[in-house]
Amino acid sequence: MWWLWVACASDPAVPTAGLDDDGVESTVVHEYPAPYRDRGGDVVLIVLDTLRADRLSQWGYALDTSPGLAKLAAQSVRFSQAWAPAPWTVPSTTSILTGQHPLRHQLRRPGDVLPEAVVTLPEHLRDAGWRTAAWSYNVSIAPKHRHDQGFDAFTSNTGKVLGYPHAGRMTTAAGAWLVGSPTPSFLYLQPMNCHGPYKVPKAHRDALLGQAPTEGFAYYKGPMQRILKGGRLAARDKVTDLYLQSLREQYDTAVRYETDRIGELVDALDAAGRLDGALVIVTADHGEELFEHGGFSHGYSLHREVLHVPLLVKFPGQTEAWVVDEPVSTVDVTPTVLDVLGLPVPTGDGRSLRPYATAGATLPLRPLLFDVFWPKRIVAQAVLVGTEKYVHINHDYQGREDLEELYDLAADPAELDDVSGVRQTRLFELRTLTEALAAELTGTAAPENVLTDMDRSQLEALGYLE
Ligand SMILES: [Zn+2]
């Protein structure tokens, strides 16, 4: 064991516990030492939980919500049309970490566990010589669900704090880890402040608006919890303009807080000379509905607001910025990372975005399939082909059953005008395509499901369990 001790002792320390604002221990570190070789460059993958693309300044939002991403964006490819394959954490994050579509890996319910047989991105990297560390404050992306496969250290939310710890603690600790860790290292982050209840530390509440967000919306009280627990139609009458304004200001303030912290992390890596050579990816697992279609949160629909996510990719050595408007998927993250590093890219459901490292490059158009199977909320599938989007959902907010919709995103990016009634042929074609893609992808995996009482209370607080 002597060699193991030496390897560990020379590694940068990862804090073994963390205290939240109330002094309660809220994170725990799991360590898994491994031998290393020397190869390639650093990789930083940041999944900002629940961050919809259109709320970022870089995606055209009117408020200055994301100056913290400016420095990174100035030397990155910005994918203006990046889409998550599912509208909530478990299926979507698992796809980011595996390169498999949710229909393939089949992690589609709260508490589903990633089978050992699935080889994750960090496993590929660790096998090739990368040191690997993760911080995830989402209780569903945690060692108990085996999302720690391939990580030398995984700092997770203990579940003792209602909601989650703040992103600042994560970015400070993670930056220190990467700066102190030899190249090549892989850092994975999943902060939670953009997820309800949109917590922001007191000192940062006026950073966006010059004052704290308007009061009125309360995640744990009133209409929100009734909406989240199923009494949606009745509770929605209580959603006033002031309530909506308050909700949106709280969300936007959380976006500002969290992206400011990412900006600090980027600065820290730059100061340590660890930014230029690194592959840095910033994205989200899904977005958030803020009543655009009459609903709230995520996992209840397949509209743009829950599927259109940010994606910035800074290729190693990149010094300029450009924009790719072709639709891409977050399932593409794993093959992209492996391809950029020159590692074998196993067969999967995504494709490498490495060609876009050349400005002006294009790739053949490819349909993107979306899926959600959450019987307590919705069962739905959708497909995006260019700017056409087909949706088949078992019920919507108006109580309509077995609904098919067709949207022309070029004319109607907000998906407010269903044209299925006047484009019947196209509706039929895209329905057929959706069914064919789903049949091709559907795997036979049946993941184990694990939920403790503490998990249940955490997930209930976040609105996931009734
Ligand atoms: Zn999420």
Residues whose N, C-alpha, C, O or C-beta is under 5 A from the ligand:
A	BS01	ZN	D49 T50 W88 T89 D285
